[in-house]
Amino acid sequence: MWFKNLYLFKFEKDFTLNAEELHAELLKKPFTPCSPSQRESMGWVAPIGKGESLTHSSNRYILFTMARQERLLPATVIKETLQEKVEEIENVENRKVSAREKKELREDIEHELLPRAFTRTQKIDAWIDPTNGWLILNTTSAPRAEEFTKLLRKTLGSLPVALPESKVSPAVAMTQWLGSQKLPEPFTLGFECELKNQGDDKGTATFKQHDLTLEEVQSSLEAGKYVSKLAIEWDEKISFVLSEDLQIKKLKFLDVMEEQLKDNDPQTHEEHLDIAFSLMTGEVSLLLKDLLRALS
């Protein structure tokens, strides 16, 4: 249940649905597998176990899950099959195949091959924090986040969310933090960063598993580079990489969180997920408050 990434959206209006009411809305677009002629299918599934509820709630945080299934039909397969068809027609009928006819052949080939294509199903978990106005997705992909919010908007009728903003640019703040080697409490410096050149020069320097206080890192900053990504640890509980667009990646819950989970002694897989979700959401909400405070 530990999220690995936090793709953040801020609600522009209060989110007023509770878990039961959101479940009723999500039932409008449940997930169904791709039909033989369908390229992809998206819908809502139970976030925990095989239960019927499409939401799970703990301390007002609401967990829910989108499933996306697609048929894997590589473009190279269609291209090769089309080429064979075109060559056959041109040889047998002794004529050139027009662009319009090629398009129709391509559509026929796709229609013929699609039912036999393998399917791949992926899930994206998310939670809503109505108290602090967050919609948080477990993904790093902007296209997947857009698909998720698009489906949720269609399901609910509207979805007034936007990417988060801070008073101080994350890039400016991270550059200052790395340059001074001092972060606002309770944050500490990690061992990874990405530095970019300013202006039209797109040069990038990446340091991983690296002491960021060393001279080579500081020299890059003195040469005019800015920090676009920075590994940070929060309160000895969570480590993550903050990006310049205020997104959180490589989220890792440290040993203290695992110890808290064990102390709760979950007896079933569902209990384990429930307790982990409760611990995760409570700590992440505090992390985000501290982070926005540090960027103010």
Phi, psi and omega in degrees: 000341178300122175292146178261343180214157175234102174268112195262136168230146176251132174288135178271346174226160179299137173270116191256352181282140170271181185298318181294319180291322177293320176305315180298324179288318182295335178298342178293333182224066177289155179287136171228140181300159179301137170286166182305330183257010186258132179288315181209159178215138180227145178184182186261140180231166178296130183282338182228125177063208181246027180290174182270341183286134179269005175223159173221134187237143174209122179053039179077348174286138184241119179263136174207164192221135173256136173250139178230122178245138178225149175271129184271098179234091185302142179299329180295325179294315178297317182298315181293318179295320178297317180299320178297317180297316182296315180297321179296315180296315183294325180285318183285316186261357176054052179207162177277141177272127183287164179297322179296319180291324177298320179297317179294321177297319179300316179295320179295319180296315180298317179297325181284320186275332188305315181297338182265356183285146175292157176246151175231130181245129178235150180237146173235118175274151178209158171223153177251130174250091185293332182293315182258359173076037180249143163243120189235124182250146177267075179201159172252352189271119176297318177299320179291322177296322179293319177299317181299308183293328177295315178294319180294323178295317177296324182291315185270343183095330175202157179208087183281079178235158177213160175297146185290154177231155177228159180296320178252133179301135177305322180297316179296313181296314182295323178296319177295316182298314182291322180295320181271348183058032180219126180247153176298140176295145005263035181268147173226161185283137176267210187231033180208141173202161174232128181245137181237150173286150176272157179082210185283339179290119185265017181300141183226139173241129182241133178237125179232142184048053190225142174288108187283359177269356183289161187298325183296327177288313181296326178295323178296322177293317180295334179281356176110000178288155175240162183272121178259337175215143182212131176280132185224149172243137181247117169055028180059022182241322186223134171248151182196170174246122179265133180255165185293343177265019177061046172241153186244125183234166178053043180291130180222127178270123189280179189305325183299327178288319178296323178294320177297321179297316180295324180298331179282346173052062178294140184263337181229168178298320180295319177296320178301313180295320181296314180293318179299318179297318180296315179295314183298310184295321180296316181288320181295323178298323176291320177302313182295324176297315179295322182293314180293326176296320180291337181260015181260000000 
